[in-house]
Amino acid sequence: MALPMYRCALCEGVVPPKTPCLRKVTLSRPVRYPERPDVNRRIVKGRIRWSDDPGGFGVETVREVLVCKPCHEERAPARAERRVF
């Protein structure tokens, strides 16, 4: 039975067998979540109360790649991180 191996997306080296697969985000984008009225349900003194979700800002992952451990620990990968705005 062949052991699964993979190639690092940054250094393109083959990772030895039984090495855990690590993922690194290479592309992300900012996102605005809209306000949603009456979506959160709470039970207060035996009665159901609905509250609003205020929404807000966050970051979504667009693309992530499989990398080896040395590439995962680097702060500046071989290919510079890009952000979509």
C-alpha positions in Angstrom: 0.0 0.0 0.0 1.4 3.4 -1.0 1.6 6.1 1.6 0.0 9.4 0.7 2.4 12.3 0.1 1.9 15.7 -1.3 3.9 18.5 -2.9 4.2 21.9 -1.0 2.5 24.7 -3.0 5.1 27.2 -2.0 8.6 25.5 -2.2 7.3 22.7 -4.5 9.2 20.1 -2.4 7.7 16.6 -1.8 6.7 16.1 1.8 7.7 12.8 3.4 5.1 10.1 4.2 3.0 10.4 7.4 3.7 14.2 7.6 0.6 16.1 8.6 -0.9 18.4 6.0 -0.9 22.1 6.8 -2.9 24.8 5.2 -1.9 28.4 4.6 -4.2 31.3 3.5 -2.8 32.9 0.4 -5.7 35.1 -0.5 -8.3 36.8 1.7 -10.8 39.6 1.4 -12.6 42.0 3.7 -16.3 41.5 4.0 -19.2 43.5 5.5 -21.9 41.5 7.2 -25.4 43.2 7.1 -27.5 43.9 10.2 -30.2 41.2 10.7 -33.2 42.0 12.9 -34.8 39.4 15.2 -32.5 36.4 14.5 -31.1 35.5 17.9 -33.5 33.5 20.2 -33.1 33.6 24.0 -35.3 32.3 26.7 -35.8 34.7 29.6 -38.0 33.8 32.5 -39.7 31.1 30.5 -40.5 33.4 27.6 -38.8 33.5 24.2 -37.1 36.8 23.4 -35.7 37.8 20.0 -32.7 40.1 19.6 -30.9 41.7 16.7 -27.6 40.7 15.1 -25.7 44.0 14.6 -23.6 42.7 11.7 -20.1 44.1 11.2 -16.9 43.6 9.4 -14.6 40.6 9.0 -12.2 38.7 6.7 -13.1 35.8 4.5 -10.6 33.2 3.1 -10.6 33.1 -0.7 -7.8 30.6 -1.3 -5.6 28.4 0.9 -2.9 26.0 -0.2 -1.2 22.8 1.2 2.3 23.6 2.6 5.1 21.8 4.4 5.9 22.7 8.0 8.9 25.1 7.3 6.8 27.1 4.8 3.9 27.2 7.2 6.0 28.7 9.9 7.5 31.5 7.7 5.9 34.9 8.0 6.7 35.9 4.4 5.9 33.1 2.0 7.8 32.6 -1.3 4.8 34.0 -3.1 3.6 37.2 -1.4 0.2 37.3 0.2 -2.3 39.2 -1.8 -5.6 40.8 -0.7 -8.6 41.6 -2.8 -10.2 44.9 -1.9 
